[in-house]
């Protein structure tokens, strides 16, 4: 067996190891459907108040290392894992738990059932928005004309303030199979073995071990035969606030460890390096 190459700080691969969680408000669709999808209907008031509070809670928990994208009554948080440190994996897990707990508390305070969150890992293809976003070329035009003296600062500010994107994209979520797995698993709900307003965790984060510092429910063998997706999940009951070794709990995996399991390849780094040359 050949030795896997060492991951340097500047190493870059065409495929990243991603982590993502998808959270969905339970029963919201039925609420707004009862109002005929008409926001002017009397029955729509509670649904509108609920979804606005959901958006606000997600916004309050979003951060540089925990970016989110809200899509109606659902939201996704995402990040690339470190190939060198398990602390990134642990940080994302704890941030996801805090988001889930906050949404659950706020939603149930309003008399609603709460939300279901599924956190999972997978590869994603690196992407970029350059060449796709027409507003970028417009902005560059504004800067060039300002520097050339073709327009003054007031005109530049006016044009920039009036810009409206005709196309938008989140590159980190394109061909992101951590997001795909989390979304499909959450959507499967009770029929897929993931019932109720719970936080479901992809146990691939811990390899072949079961963490003792987490309060977990029984393992759930989940699969979507149509998409040939499968995973082993467990519901998280609590994440105690403990003092961990530097870098986080020793039984949580970094991106390299998770990549080896995802690809079923102990030399996955070699495969990633090779993929970048094809």
RASULJO-V420332 format. One record per residue. N is the residue number from 1. OMEGA is omega as a letter, one per 30 degrees, with the letter a starting at -180 (NA if undefined). Layout:
BEGIN
n->N omega->OMEGA
n->N omega->OMEGA
END
This chain:
BEGIN
n->1 omega->a
n->2 omega->a
n->3 omega->l
n->4 omega->l
n->5 omega->l
n->6 omega->l
n->7 omega->l
n->8 omega->a
n->9 omega->a
n->10 omega->a
n->11 omega->l
n->12 omega->a
n->13 omega->l
n->14 omega->l
n->15 omega->l
n->16 omega->l
n->17 omega->a
n->18 omega->l
n->19 omega->a
n->20 omega->l
n->21 omega->l
n->22 omega->a
n->23 omega->a
n->24 omega->l
n->25 omega->a
n->26 omega->l
n->27 omega->a
n->28 omega->a
n->29 omega->l
n->30 omega->l
n->31 omega->a
n->32 omega->l
n->33 omega->l
n->34 omega->l
n->35 omega->l
n->36 omega->a
n->37 omega->a
n->38 omega->a
n->39 omega->l
n->40 omega->a
n->41 omega->a
n->42 omega->a
n->43 omega->a
n->44 omega->a
n->45 omega->a
n->46 omega->l
n->47 omega->a
n->48 omega->l
n->49 omega->a
n->50 omega->a
n->51 omega->l
n->52 omega->l
n->53 omega->l
n->54 omega->l
n->55 omega->a
n->56 omega->a
n->57 omega->l
n->58 omega->l
n->59 omega->a
n->60 omega->a
n->61 omega->l
n->62 omega->a
n->63 omega->a
n->64 omega->a
n->65 omega->l
n->66 omega->a
n->67 omega->a
n->68 omega->l
n->69 omega->l
n->70 omega->l
n->71 omega->l
n->72 omega->a
n->73 omega->l
n->74 omega->l
n->75 omega->l
n->76 omega->l
n->77 omega->a
n->78 omega->l
n->79 omega->l
n->80 omega->l
n->81 omega->l
n->82 omega->l
n->83 omega->a
n->84 omega->a
n->85 omega->l
n->86 omega->a
n->87 omega->a
n->88 omega->l
n->89 omega->a
n->90 omega->a
n->91 omega->a
n->92 omega->l
n->93 omega->a
n->94 omega->l
n->95 omega->l
n->96 omega->l
n->97 omega->l
n->98 omega->l
n->99 omega->a
n->100 omega->a
n->101 omega->a
n->102 omega->l
n->103 omega->l
n->104 omega->a
n->105 omega->a
n->106 omega->a
n->107 omega->a
n->108 omega->l
n->109 omega->l
n->110 omega->l
n->111 omega->a
n->112 omega->a
n->113 omega->a
n->114 omega->a
n->115 omega->l
n->116 omega->l
n->117 omega->l
n->118 omega->l
n->119 omega->a
n->120 omega->l
n->121 omega->l
n->122 omega->l
n->123 omega->l
n->124 omega->l
n->125 omega->l
n->126 omega->l
n->127 omega->l
n->128 omega->a
n->129 omega->l
n->130 omega->a
n->131 omega->l
n->132 omega->a
n->133 omega->a
n->134 omega->a
n->135 omega->l
n->136 omega->l
n->137 omega->l
n->138 omega->l
n->139 omega->l
n->140 omega->l
n->141 omega->l
n->142 omega->a
n->143 omega->a
n->144 omega->a
n->145 omega->l
n->146 omega->l
n->147 omega->a
n->148 omega->a
n->149 omega->a
n->150 omega->l
n->151 omega->l
n->152 omega->a
n->153 omega->a
n->154 omega->l
n->155 omega->l
n->156 omega->l
n->157 omega->l
n->158 omega->a
n->159 omega->a
n->160 omega->a
n->161 omega->a
n->162 omega->a
n->163 omega->l
n->164 omega->a
n->165 omega->l
n->166 omega->a
n->167 omega->l
n->168 omega->a
n->169 omega->l
n->170 omega->a
n->171 omega->a
n->172 omega->a
n->173 omega->l
n->174 omega->a
n->175 omega->l
n->176 omega->a
n->177 omega->l
n->178 omega->l
n->179 omega->l
n->180 omega->a
n->181 omega->a
n->182 omega->a
n->183 omega->a
n->184 omega->a
n->185 omega->l
n->186 omega->a
n->187 omega->a
n->188 omega->l
n->189 omega->a
n->190 omega->a
n->191 omega->l
n->192 omega->l
n->193 omega->a
n->194 omega->a
n->195 omega->l
n->196 omega->a
n->197 omega->a
n->198 omega->l
n->199 omega->a
n->200 omega->a
n->201 omega->l
n->202 omega->a
n->203 omega->l
n->204 omega->l
n->205 omega->a
n->206 omega->l
n->207 omega->a
n->208 omega->l
n->209 omega->l
n->210 omega->a
n->211 omega->l
n->212 omega->a
n->213 omega->l
n->214 omega->l
n->215 omega->a
n->216 omega->l
n->217 omega->l
n->218 omega->l
n->219 omega->a
n->220 omega->l
n->221 omega->a
n->222 omega->l
n->223 omega->l
n->224 omega->a
n->225 omega->a
n->226 omega->a
n->227 omega->a
n->228 omega->l
n->229 omega->l
n->230 omega->l
n->231 omega->l
n->232 omega->a
n->233 omega->l
n->234 omega->l
n->235 omega->l
n->236 omega->l
n->237 omega->l
n->238 omega->l
n->239 omega->a
n->240 omega->l
n->241 omega->a
n->242 omega->l
n->243 omega->a
n->244 omega->l
n->245 omega->l
n->246 omega->a
n->247 omega->l
n->248 omega->a
n->249 omega->a
n->250 omega->a
n->251 omega->l
n->252 omega->a
n->253 omega->l
n->254 omega->a
n->255 omega->l
n->256 omega->a
n->257 omega->l
n->258 omega->l
n->259 omega->l
n->260 omega->l
n->261 omega->a
n->262 omega->a
n->263 omega->a
n->264 omega->a
n->265 omega->l
n->266 omega->l
n->267 omega->a
n->268 omega->l
n->269 omega->l
n->270 omega->l
n->271 omega->l
n->272 omega->l
n->273 omega->a
n->274 omega->l
n->275 omega->a
n->276 omega->a
n->277 omega->a
n->278 omega->NA
END
